Amino acid sequence: MLYIRSLAFNLAFYLSLVVQMIFWTPFYFLSPRRRAWFVPKFWSRTSMWLYDKIAGTRSEITGAENLPEGSFILAPKHQSFWDAIAFFPYLDDALYILKRELTWIPFFGWYIMKMRMIPVDRGNRSKALKAVVAATKAEMARNPRQLIIYPEGTRRPPGAEPSYKYGIVELYTQLGVPVVPVAHVAGLYWPRRKFMRYPGTIKARFLPPIPPGLDKEDFMQRLIGETEAACDQLLIEASRAPNPPPMPPTAVKRLAELGAAAQARA
């Protein structure tokens, strides 16, 4: 049954994406950009609804009161395709940095460019970072926007040791806006590079914003410390759920470390 539900959801998810891109095309491309945001936000909500009804996985996102007004950086953990789509409805005018090759995909690439996302060439990283900072500054100067960036870059399994990249520090320093960390363990339910979708409740939390102006090292320590502490708590909660999802080796190891630390404090 788990395999059948996973198959059904995957088919429904991608079919919904294709059908909605075609169906909404006239409204999307004839509407002003801000009004056209209705389409990706509607698709996000539809996807979460399908995930709940077909795979049996609810999405519970809390802490919306921590989202500042105007421009800021949203810095989620990156474990799954889930965290690439689940936060759209909470942001007024989201801004993504993405591979230029994605803009070449018919329909999908056109949708991306309509929203003035920032495509980059990843050949020269230092040059690409400078271009990203300049383009993001220009976008935020035109309109208040919310930049979504994953501090660890690539998707990592739940419980893995943190591997935060320098790019988030440079953006924080250059843009001068708050950073909102986002904790979750969605990779337990929608694993990276895997077909299965496990039932349960994905809990995600917008953490209190980190104000601009901190020293680079202080900022990085605070970002890592607050994000990882919240993710550890969510991992413990998921492991104690009535029907917990399968735990990858990284999660098993991290739970053991947390258990040993708790015993040492007792």
VENGIKA-V971693 format. One record per helix or strand. SS is the DSSP state (alpha for helix, beta for strand). FROM is the first residue (numbers start at 1). LEN is the number of residues. If there is no record, write none. Layout:
ss=SS from=FROM len=LEN
ss=SS from=FROM len=LEN
//
This chain:
ss=alpha from=2 len=22
ss=alpha from=25 len=6
ss=alpha from=33 len=23
ss=beta from=57 len=6
ss=alpha from=64 len=3
ss=beta from=72 len=5
ss=alpha from=82 len=4
ss=alpha from=88 len=3
ss=beta from=94 len=6
ss=alpha from=100 len=5
ss=alpha from=108 len=7
ss=beta from=118 len=3
ss=alpha from=125 len=18
ss=beta from=146 len=3
ss=alpha from=167 len=9
ss=beta from=179 len=6
ss=alpha from=186 len=3
ss=beta from=200 len=7
ss=beta from=210 len=1
ss=alpha from=216 len=24
ss=alpha from=249 len=17
//
